[in-house]
Amino acid sequence: MESYLPSIIKQFEYYKSLGNKTFEQLTFNELQHEFAADANPISVIVKHMVGNMLSRWTNFLTEDGEKEWRYRDTEFENTYTSKKELITEWNKGWNCLFNAVKALNETNLEHNLY
């Protein structure tokens, strides 16, 4: 159990870094580009991931993961107006996740969550 929490934090940091590297390589227009008619652009995927992280990780030990304030359908609207805004929101979602996970301890890992 002692290595589990550091391990998952490291794994989450790795996945966040992949997104960060993607943002460094692409312009805002490229992040918003719909590469296929039935595919979401990266900016929409980011928006959905942020909504998911905020909903799932906010008070996740005591509340249901699907929050009343989440409007999932709007996450699929391409509304970011700048790369800076997209990255700010991306970081907001990840900060929520990391704050929740880094506050955990061995005792938390033995509780059932609903």
Order of alpha helices (4+ residues) and beta strands (2+ residues): alpha-alpha-alpha-alpha
